Amino acid sequence: MTAPQLIVTEAALRAFREAAREIEGDDVLRLKIDSKYQNDLYFAPLEPLDVVVTVSGLTIAMDARTAARSDGLKIDYVDGGAVGPGFKLENPNESSPIKGIRPADVVASLQRRERFHLVDVRSDAEHARARVDAARRLDAGYEAELERLPTSTKLVFLAHHTKGARAVADRFLARGFSDVWVVVGGIDGWSTMDPTIPRY
């Protein structure tokens, strides 16, 4: 699975590094996000199936479900406030009506012949390097075609990574579409499942 992109502020990095000095052994910082988007941060050993992210030399480990929920997560450290000092996590996935779907689940949906549009939002050059045959590349003509569809139509957006798809998905959400999805990990994540699709 493709590692998510995390943002860790300088204040949070300093706090984590200070805490790490008191940790004995090879423990790393673990991030846990459950299905209700409750967060937990603690030091613990690496596990065999962990997804590992390194931000400014800080190693953050998580399970696959947390990784799918954490792309774009911002971790900050706040000195004061009503609840005192502590870490503040802002997760763009938590309140967004845009849903994430794994590449394997997209394939399963295609095999079941479910009705949806798989929309590739990458550039011509990127599309030439790697593509999913079932996806149609978004150009001006296709975008106009999609805009004429009922707003209940299921749209699944595919980019290089999750973030690029979310930007286009936001645009369609603003136009009133309600069943809007992004492929988690993008085509980069898809290529780890399907070796016939090259990574770039």
C-alpha positions in Angstrom: 0.0 0.0 0.0 1.2 3.5 -0.8 2.3 5.5 2.2 0.0 8.5 3.0 1.3 12.1 3.0 1.5 13.5 6.5 2.3 17.1 7.6 4.1 17.4 10.9 4.8 21.0 12.1 8.1 22.0 13.6 6.5 22.4 17.1 5.3 18.8 16.9 8.6 17.5 15.6 10.4 19.1 18.6 7.9 17.6 21.0 8.2 14.1 19.5 12.0 14.2 19.5 12.0 15.2 23.2 9.7 12.4 24.0 11.8 9.9 21.9 14.9 10.7 24.0 13.2 9.1 27.0 12.3 5.9 25.0 14.5 2.9 25.3 14.9 0.3 22.6 13.8 0.6 18.9 10.3 1.9 19.4 8.8 4.2 16.8 6.0 6.7 16.9 2.7 4.9 16.1 -0.4 6.5 14.7 -3.8 5.0 15.2 -7.0 6.3 13.6 -10.2 4.2 14.1 -13.3 4.1 12.0 -14.8 7.1 14.0 -11.6 9.1 13.4 -10.5 8.9 17.0 -6.7 9.4 17.0 -3.9 7.9 19.1 -0.2 8.6 19.1 2.3 6.5 21.1 5.7 4.9 21.0 5.8 1.1 20.2 7.8 -1.4 18.2 7.4 -1.8 14.4 5.0 -4.5 13.3 5.5 -6.7 10.2 2.7 -5.2 8.1 3.2 -1.6 9.1 3.0 1.2 6.7 5.9 3.5 7.5 6.2 7.2 6.8 9.3 9.4 7.5 8.8 13.1 8.0 11.9 15.2 8.6 13.7 12.2 10.1 10.8 11.2 12.3 9.5 7.6 11.7 5.8 7.1 12.0 4.3 3.6 11.7 0.6 2.6 11.3 -1.6 -0.2 10.2 -3.1 -0.2 6.7 -6.5 1.0 7.8 -5.0 4.0 9.6 -2.9 4.7 6.5 -6.1 4.8 4.4 -7.6 7.3 6.8 -4.6 9.6 7.2 -3.6 11.0 3.8 -3.2 14.8 4.3 -3.2 14.6 8.1 -1.6 17.5 9.9 0.0 17.0 13.3 0.7 20.1 15.4 1.7 20.8 19.0 -0.2 23.5 20.9 1.4 25.0 24.0 -1.7 26.5 25.5 -5.5 26.8 25.2 -8.4 25.7 27.2 -7.2 22.1 27.5 -3.5 22.9 28.0 -0.6 21.8 25.9 -0.9 18.8 23.6 -0.9 17.5 20.1 -3.6 18.7 17.6 -4.5 16.6 14.6 -6.4 17.9 11.7 -7.6 15.2 9.3 -9.1 16.3 6.0 -10.7 12.9 5.6 -12.8 13.1 8.8 -15.6 15.4 7.8 -15.4 15.2 4.1 -18.4 13.7 2.3 -15.9 12.4 -0.3 -15.2 8.7 0.4 -12.1 6.7 -0.2 -12.0 3.3 -2.0 -9.1 0.9 -2.4 -7.9 -0.2 -5.8 -8.8 -3.8 -5.1 -12.4 -2.7 -4.2 -12.6 -0.7 -7.5 -11.6 -3.9 -9.4 -14.2 -5.9 -7.5 -16.9 -3.3 -8.3 -16.0 -3.5 -12.0 -16.2 -7.3 -11.9 -19.7 -7.0 -10.4 -20.6 -4.6 -13.3 -21.6 -1.9 -10.9 -22.6 1.3 -12.5 -20.1 4.2 -11.9 -17.7 6.4 -13.7 -14.0 5.8 -13.1 -12.4 9.1 -14.0 -8.6 9.5 -14.5 -7.8 13.1 -13.6 -4.1 13.0 -14.5 -2.3 14.8 -17.4 -1.8 13.4 -20.9 1.8 12.8 -20.1 1.1 10.8 -16.9 -1.7 8.9 -18.7 0.8 7.9 -21.4 3.2 6.5 -18.7 0.6 4.3 -16.9 -3.1 3.8 -17.1 -6.0 1.7 -15.9 -8.0 0.5 -18.9 -11.4 0.9 -17.2 -10.7 4.5 -16.4 -11.5 7.4 -18.8 -9.2 10.4 -18.8 -10.9 13.7 -17.8 -10.7 16.3 -20.6 -13.0 19.2 -21.3 -15.5 17.1 -23.3 -15.7 14.4 -20.7 -16.1 16.9 -17.9 -19.0 18.6 -19.7 -20.5 15.1 -20.2 -20.3 14.3 -16.5 -21.8 17.6 -15.6 -25.0 16.7 -17.5 -25.5 13.5 -15.5 -27.8 13.2 -12.5 -26.1 14.4 -9.4 -26.7 11.0 -7.8 -24.3 9.4 -10.3 -21.4 7.6 -8.6 -18.1 9.2 -9.6 -14.7 7.6 -8.7 -11.7 9.8 -9.3 -8.2 8.4 -9.9 -5.0 10.5 -9.8 -1.3 9.8 -9.2 -1.9 9.9 -5.4 -5.0 10.4 -3.3 -4.5 14.2 -2.9 -4.8 15.0 -6.6 -8.0 13.1 -7.0 -9.5 14.8 -4.0 -9.0 18.3 -5.5 -11.1 17.3 -8.6 -13.6 15.4 -6.4 -14.1 18.6 -4.4 -15.0 20.4 -7.6 -17.8 18.0 -8.5 -19.0 17.9 -4.9 -19.4 21.7 -5.1 -21.5 21.1 -8.3 -24.0 19.0 -6.3 -22.8 15.5 -6.9 -23.3 13.4 -3.7 -21.8 10.0 -4.5 -18.2 11.1 -4.9 -15.2 8.8 -4.3 -11.4 8.9 -4.6 -9.1 5.9 -5.2 -6.9 5.7 -2.1 -3.2 5.8 -3.1 -4.1 6.7 -6.7 -2.5 4.8 -9.6 0.7 4.6 -7.5 -1.2 2.4 -5.0 -2.9 0.5 -7.9 0.5 -0.4 -9.3 1.5 -2.2 -6.1 -1.6 -4.5 -6.6 -1.2 -4.8 -10.4 2.4 -5.2 -11.6 1.4 -4.6 -15.2 0.9 -0.9 -14.4 4.3 0.8 -14.1 5.2 3.1 -11.2 6.5 6.6 -11.9 
